[in-house]
Amino acid sequence: MADENGLKSRNQVNSSELNNLVSKVQLGDELYGSSADNQYKRAIVSDAILVFEFNLSKNLIIGNPVQRFGERIVHLRHAFDLPEECSYTKFLESVTWDLSDSEREKFMSRMDVSYLMDSYITGKYEIWFDINKPNFEGDSFWTRNTVILTQDKNSDDILGLAVVKNITTNYKREEEKVYQLEIINALSIDYTNVFMVNLMTNRIRVVRMNDVAGAFYNDDFGEQYYDDALDFYIDVSVYADDRDMMKMAFSRDNILRQLIKRETFYVNFRSNINNNLAYMKLKVVRIGDIKETGNFLLAFMNVDDEIEHEMKQKKLLQDTLNMAESASHAKTMFLSNMSHDIRTPMNAIIGFTTLAQNHINDPAVMQTYLDKIKSSSNHLLSLINDVLDMSRIESGKMKINNNACSIEKIVSDVDTVMQSQIQIKHLEYSLIKRGNLSRFVLCDSLRMNQILINLVSNAVKYTPEYGKIQFMITEMPAISEDSSSYQFRIKDNGIGMSKKFQEKLFQPFERDENKSNSKIQGTGLGLAITKSLVDRMEGSIFVKSEEGKGSEFLVCFDFKNAKEGDVPVDEEKKQNVYETSVINKFKDVRILLVEDNELNRDIARELLQTVGFILDEAENGKQAIQMVSDAPSGHYKVILMDVMMPLMNGYDATTQIRALEDRQKSGIPIIAMTANAFEEDKNQAMECGMDGFISKPFDINDLLSKLSDMIDMKEHKKPSDSE
């Protein structure tokens, strides 16, 4: 008879098993001799490590309990010094001396007289439980404690036989199986349904089944064969066009062939359950040697998200390819446009230079040609600046530097710059201001100026002579008390833009393919730069245009109001450096020009000597340091320092000059003069100790103004400042 735990009753013990057990052990012989009547008991206790019998009704130990230690058998009455008539309860207390508190409590509760009596009354004649016991080496092992309850025919007393066996080996084997199953579960956590299949027996069993609706295996069919489960699943759940492929891929023959060569393989297919199409992955993983065990795992996964991601990636790659091709086409067009646009002012510069040489003795004609050369040079410089700006924007190096300024001042500067172009084309131009524009706000005035000049310049460029342009600036309701909001509207009645071009208006290198603007110079970068700057300044830009009727741009910004300490002190207007009083200031003032390019030195020398400066020249940073060191204190009033030079650059040369022991020499004003005209270049110049910055090609007016400031600064320093 078997109890609820599935142990064999005495009627289930096979006689051949008994013979094998009895022949191998001596503990049964020790207790029960060799009589046929006790063969069952001898078989049960044959490999036990502890055996005792007891009368449950009288709470007494029967006979002589024994315990095996290796090859020795110990009689426990003598070992524990127990009386002849020893109570069952007392004996339990003696044999549990080495158990932990928790294990002892567990043992005593299961061996308790009341618990065992209740078990017998309810028909549970065999009870077992496992205990963890320590050994003499300090480790522990697992024991299976089995109690068999019977009733004495003569006295009706309830008797018990307790057998304790070492099951550590089996326990570890079971633990390993559980561990392996846990590993399988952990590794297959992303799979909805997982099954174990044996190729040899064609049997399938469930490891995990979360998706019953799409199950490969159904408990309603009872114990299934793999081939039947596969056919049923394919017929019911697989999309019709994928069924033949699935039958071939997951036949037992093909699985065996595949798993001999590799550990795993998978197939993606489409599932169609209740007319819901889903993308699935069915993965096969071999377990051990497939030719010996025949075991493998079959795991299902829904890959809708993965397939969708792959499709998005493919679309993204295709879009990227299209964009790359479009960009390549745009850049080809850009190079073509740039070739035209750069050559146009260059042709003017070269041509008018030749004409000027031919009219060297006619000052009036010479002046006309020089004006045209200067105008063409400025246009060429603006083209170069646009390309550099776009490059910096695309590389993420463009920075916004907010400072305190007024919209009134920015608009006034834009108006001043654009007036000459407006007057040349005889345009009807109106500047409309609404609201408080004089309030100081925090914004990048340089970039703001660039945005507005780009938009107004475009309006001027694409509006025919005698056309109309309106530039309206309006203060709008602020989004908060500490901010100000403005709208800038630039409207013209020029040639306008096609709807197709408006879709790519702000993309780099794009120009409208309009015959009416084919002769208008441009790189297709101005609006791309404008849009990028507006975005970086957290503004917004809108456009409305119609071919032949003109365009209207609307730009909106919200700026933080500047605090009192941020507002700059008003500066007096700079005087014209060519006035005699200023020129006299430069007379006989010695400066050191550090420049590696001979042509640049020639230009600077000619311009600076014209206004009275005395120049010494150095070709690199090392030579400059030597000249400053060898010269007497106060010899040089200012140093004009190029940045990019051989042997030693201008930054390093400045650092070493600032480290000279002579305080007057180390304090010489130094102005960076470089073609690197970006904000970080200015910052680097200041960080290494330079006092000013001017970019090439330099404006002589700007250069002389900075030199004047440096000389004034030097002259007004107190002696203690340079000591």
C-alpha positions in Angstrom: 0.0 0.0 0.0 1.4 3.4 -1.0 1.0 6.6 1.1 0.4 10.1 -0.3 4.1 10.5 -1.0 4.2 7.5 -3.3 6.3 5.1 -1.2 6.1 1.4 -1.9 4.1 -0.8 0.5 5.4 -4.1 1.6 3.2 -5.8 -1.0 5.0 -3.9 -3.8 8.5 -5.0 -2.8 9.8 -7.3 -5.5 11.2 -10.6 -4.2 14.3 -10.4 -6.5 15.0 -6.9 -5.1 14.8 -8.3 -1.6 17.3 -11.1 -2.4 19.7 -8.5 -3.8 19.4 -6.3 -0.8 19.8 -9.0 1.8 22.9 -10.4 0.1 24.7 -7.1 0.2 24.2 -6.0 3.9 24.7 -7.2 7.4 22.6 -4.7 9.4 19.4 -6.7 8.7 21.2 -9.9 9.8 22.2 -8.1 13.0 18.6 -7.2 13.9 16.5 -9.9 12.4 18.7 -12.9 11.7 18.1 -14.9 8.6 14.6 -16.2 9.2 12.2 -16.0 6.2 9.6 -14.3 8.4 11.7 -11.2 8.7 12.9 -10.9 5.1 10.9 -7.8 4.5 12.4 -6.0 7.5 15.9 -7.2 6.6 15.4 -5.7 3.1 14.1 -2.4 4.4 16.9 -1.8 6.8 19.7 -3.3 4.7 21.3 0.1 3.8 20.1 2.1 6.7 22.3 4.1 9.1 19.8 4.1 12.0 17.1 1.6 12.8 14.8 1.3 15.8 11.4 -0.2 16.6 8.9 1.2 19.1 5.5 0.6 20.7 3.6 3.8 20.0 0.6 2.8 22.2 2.9 2.3 25.3 5.5 4.9 24.3 8.3 2.3 24.6 11.4 1.3 22.6 11.3 -2.3 21.4 14.5 -4.4 21.1 17.9 -2.9 20.6 18.2 0.2 18.3 21.3 0.2 16.2 23.3 2.8 14.2 25.9 2.2 11.5 29.2 4.2 11.5 31.1 3.1 8.4 31.8 -0.6 8.9 30.8 -0.6 12.6 27.4 -1.2 14.1 26.7 0.5 17.4 24.0 -0.6 19.9 22.4 2.7 21.0 21.0 1.5 24.4 24.5 1.0 25.5 25.9 4.0 23.8 23.3 6.3 25.3 23.2 4.5 28.6 19.5 4.0 28.3 17.4 1.7 30.6 16.0 -1.6 29.5 12.5 -0.2 29.4 13.3 3.1 27.6 10.5 5.4 26.6 10.1 6.2 23.0 10.1 10.0 23.8 13.4 9.7 25.8 15.0 7.8 23.0 14.1 10.6 20.5 15.7 13.2 22.7 18.9 11.1 22.8 19.3 10.5 19.1 18.6 14.1 18.0 21.5 15.6 20.1 23.6 16.5 17.0 20.8 18.2 15.0 20.4 21.9 14.5 17.5 23.5 16.3 15.4 23.8 13.2 16.1 20.3 12.0 15.5 18.9 15.5 12.2 20.6 15.8 11.2 19.2 12.4 12.3 15.7 13.4 10.5 15.8 16.7 7.2 17.1 15.2 7.1 14.3 12.6 8.0 11.6 15.2 5.7 12.9 17.8 3.4 10.2 19.4 0.2 12.2 18.7 1.2 13.0 15.1 1.9 9.3 14.4 -1.2 8.0 16.1 -3.3 10.5 14.0 -1.5 9.3 10.9 -2.3 5.7 11.6 -6.0 6.4 12.4 -6.4 8.3 9.1 -4.8 5.5 7.1 -1.3 6.8 6.6 0.8 3.8 7.5 4.1 5.0 6.0 5.5 8.5 6.8 8.7 9.9 5.5 10.6 13.2 5.7 14.1 14.4 5.0 16.6 15.9 7.6 19.9 17.5 7.2 22.5 16.1 9.7 26.0 17.1 10.5 28.9 14.6 10.2 32.1 14.3 12.1 34.1 16.3 9.6 31.9 19.4 10.1 30.0 18.9 6.8 26.4 17.8 6.5 24.4 15.1 4.7 20.8 14.4 3.9 18.8 11.5 5.5 15.5 10.0 4.6 13.5 9.1 7.7 10.8 6.5 7.1 8.3 5.3 9.7 6.2 2.2 9.0 3.2 1.7 11.3 1.5 -1.6 12.0 -0.9 -3.1 14.6 -0.1 -6.1 16.8 -2.7 -8.8 16.2 -2.5 -10.0 19.8 -2.4 -6.7 21.9 -3.8 -4.3 19.3 -0.9 -2.0 20.1 0.3 0.4 17.4 3.9 -0.5 16.5 6.5 1.4 14.5 9.6 0.7 12.6 11.9 3.8 12.0 14.5 3.6 9.3 17.0 6.4 8.6 19.0 6.2 5.3 21.7 8.4 3.8 20.2 9.9 0.6 22.9 12.5 0.0 23.9 11.1 -3.4 20.3 10.8 -4.6 19.5 14.2 -3.1 22.3 15.9 -5.0 21.2 14.1 -8.1 17.7 15.5 -7.6 19.1 18.9 -6.8 21.2 18.8 -10.0 18.0 18.0 -12.0 16.2 20.9 -10.4 19.2 23.1 -10.9 19.4 22.1 -14.6 15.7 22.8 -14.9 16.1 26.2 -13.3 18.9 27.0 -15.7 16.8 25.9 -18.6 14.0 28.1 -17.3 16.3 31.0 -16.8 17.9 30.7 -20.2 14.5 30.4 -21.9 12.8 33.2 -19.9 12.2 35.2 -23.1 10.4 32.2 -24.7 6.6 31.8 -24.2 6.5 28.0 -24.5 9.4 25.5 -24.0 9.3 21.7 -24.4 11.7 18.8 -24.1 11.7 16.3 -26.8 13.4 12.9 -27.2 14.1 11.9 -30.8 14.4 8.2 -30.0 11.1 7.8 -28.1 9.3 10.6 -30.1 8.0 11.8 -26.7 7.4 15.5 -25.8 6.9 17.0 -22.3 6.3 20.6 -21.1 9.1 22.7 -19.5 7.2 26.0 -19.6 3.9 26.9 -21.3 2.7 30.5 -20.9 0.9 30.9 -24.1 -1.9 28.4 -24.1 -3.7 29.9 -27.1 -0.7 29.4 -29.4 0.5 26.2 -27.6 2.5 23.6 -29.5 1.4 21.0 -27.0 -2.1 20.6 -25.4 -2.7 18.8 -22.2 -6.2 17.9 -23.4 -4.6 15.3 -25.7 -2.8 13.6 -22.8 0.7 12.3 -23.4 1.6 13.1 -26.9 4.1 12.1 -29.5 6.2 14.8 -31.0 5.3 14.1 -34.6 1.6 14.3 -33.8 2.0 17.5 -31.8 4.1 19.1 -34.7 1.5 18.2 -37.4 -1.3 19.5 -35.2 0.4 22.8 -34.5 1.4 23.4 -38.1 -2.1 22.6 -39.4 -3.9 24.8 -36.8 -1.5 27.7 -36.0 1.0 28.2 -38.8 0.4 30.6 -41.7 -0.5 28.5 -44.8 2.5 29.7 -46.9 5.0 28.6 -44.1 3.6 25.1 -43.4 5.7 23.1 -45.8 8.9 24.9 -44.7 8.0 24.2 -41.0 7.3 20.5 -41.6 10.7 20.1 -43.4 12.7 22.2 -40.9 11.3 20.5 -37.7 11.0 16.9 -38.8 13.0 14.5 -36.5 15.3 13.6 -39.3 16.3 17.2 -40.1 16.6 18.1 -36.4 19.0 15.2 -35.9 21.1 16.2 -38.9 21.2 19.8 -37.8 22.0 19.1 -34.1 24.9 16.7 -35.0 26.6 19.7 -36.7 25.6 22.5 -34.4 24.3 23.1 -30.9 21.3 25.2 -31.9 19.3 26.5 -34.9 16.1 28.5 -35.3 13.5 29.3 -37.9 11.3 32.4 -38.2 7.8 31.8 -39.3 4.3 33.4 -39.3 1.6 32.2 -37.0 -2.1 32.8 -37.7 -4.3 32.2 -34.7 -7.9 33.5 -34.9 -6.9 35.5 -38.0 -4.2 37.4 -36.0 -1.0 37.3 -37.9 2.1 37.1 -35.7 5.8 36.6 -36.3 7.3 33.7 -34.3 10.7 32.2 -33.8 11.0 28.4 -33.1 14.4 27.5 -31.6 16.0 24.1 -31.2 18.8 23.5 -28.7 20.4 20.1 -28.2 21.0 18.7 -24.7 24.1 16.6 -24.3 25.2 14.2 -27.0 22.2 14.1 -29.4 23.3 10.7 -30.8 23.4 9.2 -27.3 20.5 10.9 -25.5 18.3 12.1 -28.3 17.2 15.0 -26.1 16.6 18.6 -27.3 14.7 21.7 -26.3 12.1 23.3 -28.4 11.4 27.0 -27.6 8.8 29.4 -29.0 9.2 33.2 -29.0 7.0 35.9 -30.3 9.2 38.2 -32.4 6.7 40.8 -33.5 8.7 43.6 -31.8 12.0 42.2 -33.2 10.7 42.0 -36.8 9.1 45.4 -36.4 12.4 46.8 -35.2 14.2 45.1 -38.1 11.7 46.5 -40.6 12.2 50.0 -39.0 16.0 49.5 -39.2 15.7 48.5 -42.9 13.5 51.5 -43.5 15.9 53.7 -41.5 18.8 52.4 -43.6 16.9 53.0 -46.8 16.0 56.5 -45.6 19.6 57.1 -44.6 20.7 55.8 -48.0 18.2 58.1 -49.7 19.3 61.0 -47.6 22.9 60.2 -48.3 22.2 60.1 -52.1 20.2 63.3 -51.7 23.0 64.9 -49.7 25.5 63.7 -52.3 23.4 65.2 -55.1 23.0 68.4 -53.0 26.7 68.6 -52.4 27.4 68.1 -56.1 25.1 70.9 -56.8 26.7 72.9 -54.0 30.2 72.4 -55.4 28.9 73.4 -58.8 27.3 76.5 -57.3 30.3 77.2 -55.2 32.6 76.9 -58.1 30.5 79.5 -59.9 30.0 81.7 -56.8 33.6 81.7 -55.7 34.9 82.2 -59.2 32.6 85.2 -59.8 34.1 87.4 -57.1 37.6 86.0 -57.7 37.3 86.9 -61.4 36.2 90.4 -60.3 39.2 90.7 -57.9 41.7 89.5 -60.5 40.1 91.4 -63.4 39.9 94.8 -61.5 43.4 94.3 -60.1 44.6 94.0 -63.7 42.6 97.1 -64.8 43.9 99.0 -61.8 47.5 98.2 -62.8 46.7 99.5 -66.3 45.3 102.8 -64.8 47.9 103.3 -62.1 48.2 107.0 -62.9 44.5 107.7 -62.8 43.5 108.0 -59.1 39.7 108.3 -59.8 39.6 105.2 -62.0 41.9 103.4 -59.5 39.6 104.2 -56.6 36.6 102.8 -58.6 38.4 99.6 -59.3 39.6 99.3 -55.7 36.1 99.8 -54.4 34.9 96.9 -56.6 37.8 94.7 -55.5 36.9 95.4 -51.9 33.2 94.6 -52.5 34.1 91.4 -54.3 36.5 90.4 -51.5 33.8 91.0 -48.8 31.4 88.8 -50.9 34.0 86.1 -51.2 34.6 86.2 -47.4 30.9 85.9 -46.7 30.8 82.7 -48.8 33.7 81.2 -46.9 32.1 82.1 -43.6 28.9 80.5 -44.6 30.6 77.2 -45.5 32.6 77.3 -42.2 29.5 78.0 -40.2 27.6 75.2 -41.7 30.5 72.8 -41.1 30.6 73.8 -37.4 26.8 73.4 -37.0 26.8 69.9 -38.5 29.7 68.9 -36.3 28.0 70.2 -33.2 30.7 72.8 -32.4 28.5 75.9 -32.9 28.0 77.4 -29.4 25.5 80.0 -28.3 27.0 82.7 -26.0 24.3 84.8 -24.4 25.1 88.3 -23.3 23.1 91.4 -22.2 21.9 93.4 -25.2 18.8 95.2 -26.4 16.7 94.2 -29.4 16.7 97.9 -30.4 20.5 97.9 -30.8 20.5 94.6 -32.8 17.8 95.8 -35.2 19.6 99.2 -35.6 22.8 97.4 -36.5 21.0 95.2 -39.1 19.3 98.3 -40.6 22.6 100.1 -40.9 24.3 97.2 -42.6 21.5 96.6 -45.1 20.9 100.3 -46.1 23.5 100.4 -48.8 22.1 97.2 -50.6 18.6 98.5 -50.2 19.5 101.9 -51.8 21.4 100.3 -54.7 18.2 98.5 -55.8 15.9 101.5 -55.0 13.7 99.3 -52.8 10.8 100.7 -50.8 11.9 99.6 -47.3 10.0 100.2 -44.1 11.2 99.4 -40.6 8.4 99.1 -38.1 8.9 98.8 -34.3 6.2 98.0 -31.8 6.5 97.7 -28.1 9.5 98.0 -25.8 12.6 97.0 -27.7 15.1 98.9 -25.5 14.9 96.4 -22.6 18.1 94.4 -22.1 17.7 90.7 -22.6 20.1 87.7 -22.5 20.8 86.5 -26.1 23.6 85.9 -28.4 23.7 89.2 -30.1 26.2 88.1 -32.8 24.0 85.1 -33.8 20.9 87.2 -33.6 22.4 89.7 -35.9 23.4 86.9 -38.3 19.9 85.5 -38.4 18.3 88.9 -39.2 20.9 89.9 -41.7 20.5 86.6 -43.5 16.7 87.0 -43.8 16.7 90.7 -44.7 19.6 90.1 -47.2 17.6 87.3 -48.8 14.6 89.6 -49.1 16.8 92.3 -50.8 18.5 89.7 -53.0 15.3 88.1 -54.3 13.2 91.3 -54.7 13.5 93.1 -58.0 14.4 96.8 -58.3 11.8 99.2 -56.9 10.2 96.4 -55.0 8.9 96.5 -51.4 10.4 95.1 -48.2 8.9 95.4 -44.7 10.9 94.6 -41.6 8.6 94.6 -38.5 9.7 93.9 -34.9 7.0 93.4 -32.3 7.1 92.9 -28.6 4.7 90.1 -27.7 3.1 89.1 -24.3 5.9 87.4 -22.3 5.7 83.8 -21.1 6.8 84.8 -17.6 7.6 87.9 -15.5 11.3 87.6 -16.0 11.3 87.1 -19.8 10.5 89.0 -22.9 9.0 87.7 -26.2 9.6 89.2 -29.7 8.4 88.5 -33.2 10.5 89.5 -36.3 8.6 89.6 -39.6 10.5 90.1 -42.9 8.1 90.4 -45.8 8.8 91.2 -49.5 7.0 91.2 -52.9 9.9 89.4 -54.7 10.1 86.3 -56.8 8.8 84.0 -54.1 9.4 80.2 -53.8 7.8 77.1 -55.3 5.9 74.8 -53.0 8.4 71.9 -53.8 11.3 74.0 -52.7 9.6 75.1 -49.5 9.6 71.5 -48.3 13.4 71.5 -48.3 14.0 75.2 -47.8 16.1 74.8 -44.6 18.3 71.9 -45.9 22.0 72.7 -46.6 23.1 73.4 -50.2 19.5 73.6 -51.6 18.5 76.3 -54.0 15.2 76.9 -55.8 15.4 75.7 -59.5 13.8 78.9 -60.6 14.9 80.6 -63.8 14.2 84.0 -62.3 16.9 83.5 -59.6 19.5 81.7 -61.8 21.7 84.8 -62.0 21.5 85.5 -58.2 24.5 84.5 -56.3 24.2 82.2 -53.3 25.4 78.9 -51.8 22.1 77.5 -50.5 23.5 77.7 -46.9 22.1 81.0 -45.6 18.6 79.6 -44.6 20.1 76.3 -43.3 22.4 78.3 -41.0 19.5 80.6 -40.0 17.2 77.6 -39.1 20.0 75.9 -37.1 20.8 79.1 -35.2 17.1 79.7 -34.4 16.8 76.1 -33.1 19.9 76.4 -31.0 18.5 79.7 -29.5 15.3 77.8 -28.8 13.3 80.0 -31.1 10.9 79.1 -34.0 10.8 80.1 -37.7 7.9 80.0 -40.1 7.7 80.8 -43.8 4.9 81.7 -46.2 5.6 82.1 -49.9 4.1 82.0 -53.4 5.9 82.1 -56.7 5.8 85.6 -58.3 4.2 87.2 -55.2 6.9 87.2 -52.6 7.9 85.6 -49.3 7.3 86.3 -45.6 9.5 84.9 -42.8 8.4 85.0 -39.1 10.9 84.4 -36.4 9.8 84.2 -32.7 12.0 84.2 -29.6 11.6 84.2 -25.8 14.5 85.7 -24.0 15.3 85.9 -20.3 15.5 89.5 -19.0 19.0 90.7 -18.1 19.7 91.5 -14.5 21.1 94.9 -13.5 24.7 93.5 -13.1 24.6 92.0 -16.6 23.9 95.2 -18.4 27.1 96.7 -20.0 28.1 100.3 -19.4 27.5 102.5 -22.4 30.7 103.0 -24.5 31.5 106.2 -26.3 31.6 105.9 -30.0 34.9 104.9 -31.3 36.7 107.7 -33.1 38.0 107.2 -36.6 41.5 105.9 -36.2 42.7 107.8 -39.3 42.1 111.1 -37.6 45.4 112.9 -37.1 45.3 112.9 -33.3 45.1 109.1 -33.3 47.7 108.7 -36.0 50.1 110.8 -34.0 49.5 108.4 -31.1 51.1 105.6 -33.2 54.1 107.6 -34.3 57.4 105.9 -33.4 55.5 103.2 -31.3 57.4 99.9 -31.7 55.5 96.7 -32.0 56.6 93.1 -32.6 54.8 91.4 -35.5 55.0 87.6 -35.2 53.8 86.0 -38.5 55.2 83.1 -40.5 53.6 84.0 -43.8 55.7 86.5 -45.7 52.8 87.9 -47.7 50.8 88.6 -44.5 53.8 90.3 -43.0 54.1 92.5 -46.1 50.5 93.6 -45.8 50.7 94.3 -42.1 54.0 96.1 -42.4 52.7 98.4 -45.1 49.4 99.2 -43.3 51.0 99.7 -39.9 54.0 101.7 -41.0 51.6 104.1 -42.9 50.2 105.3 -39.6 53.5 105.6 -37.8 54.3 102.3 -36.2 57.9 100.9 -36.1 57.8 97.2 -36.7 60.1 94.4 -35.7 59.3 91.0 -37.3 59.6 87.4 -36.1 58.7 84.3 -38.2 57.7 81.9 -35.3 57.1 81.8 -31.6 60.6 80.8 -30.6 62.1 83.7 -32.4 59.6 86.1 -30.8 60.5 84.9 -27.3 64.2 85.4 -28.0 63.6 88.9 -29.3 61.5 89.9 -26.3 64.0 88.5 -23.9 67.0 90.2 -25.6 65.2 93.6 -25.9 65.4 96.2 -23.1 62.3 96.6 -20.9 59.6 98.7 -22.5 61.1 98.3 -26.0 57.9 96.7 -27.4 54.6 98.3 -26.6 52.4 95.6 -28.2 52.9 92.2 -29.8 50.8 91.1 -32.8 50.9 87.3 -32.5 49.8 84.8 -35.2 48.6 81.5 -33.8 49.5 78.8 -36.3 53.2 78.9 -36.8 56.1 76.3 -37.2 58.5 75.5 -34.4 56.3 77.1 -31.8 52.7 78.3 -32.1 51.4 81.6 -30.7 49.6 80.1 -27.7 52.8 78.5 -26.4 54.9 81.6 -27.2 52.4 83.7 -25.2 52.5 81.4 -22.2 56.3 81.6 -22.1 56.4 85.4 -22.5 53.9 85.6 -19.6 56.3 83.5 -17.5 59.4 85.8 -18.0 60.9 87.1 -14.7 60.9 90.8 -16.0 57.4 91.9 -15.1 57.4 94.7 -17.7 58.2 92.2 -20.5 55.8 89.6 -19.2 53.1 92.1 -19.1 53.4 93.3 -22.8 49.9 93.5 -24.4 49.5 90.7 -26.9 46.8 90.6 -29.7 46.1 87.3 -31.4 45.9 87.7 -35.2 44.7 84.5 -36.8 42.5 83.0 -39.4 40.8 80.9 -36.8 37.9 83.1 -36.1 35.6 81.0 -33.9 34.5 81.7 -30.3 36.5 78.8 -28.8 39.6 80.2 -30.6 39.0 83.5 -28.9 38.6 81.8 -25.6 41.8 79.8 -26.0 43.7 83.0 -26.8 42.4 84.6 -23.6 43.1 81.5 -21.5 46.8 81.5 -22.5 47.2 85.1 -21.6 46.5 87.1 -24.7 44.7 90.5 -24.3 42.9 90.8 -27.6 41.8 88.9 -30.7 41.4 89.9 -34.4 40.6 87.6 -37.2 42.1 87.4 -40.7 41.5 89.0 -43.1 41.5 91.8 -40.6 39.8 95.1 -40.9 42.5 97.8 -40.6 40.0 100.1 -38.7 39.3 97.3 -36.2 43.0 96.5 -35.8 44.1 100.1 -35.2 41.3 100.6 -32.7 42.5 97.5 -30.7 46.1 98.8 -30.9 45.0 102.2 -29.7 43.2 100.5 -26.7 46.3 98.4 -25.9 48.6 101.4 -25.9 46.2 103.4 -23.7 46.0 100.4 -21.3 49.8 100.2 -21.1 50.3 103.9 -20.6 47.7 104.2 -17.9 49.1 101.3 -15.9 50.6 102.3 -12.6 54.3 101.4 -12.0 53.3 99.0 -9.3 51.2 97.0 -11.8 54.3 96.1 -13.8 56.7 95.5 -11.0 
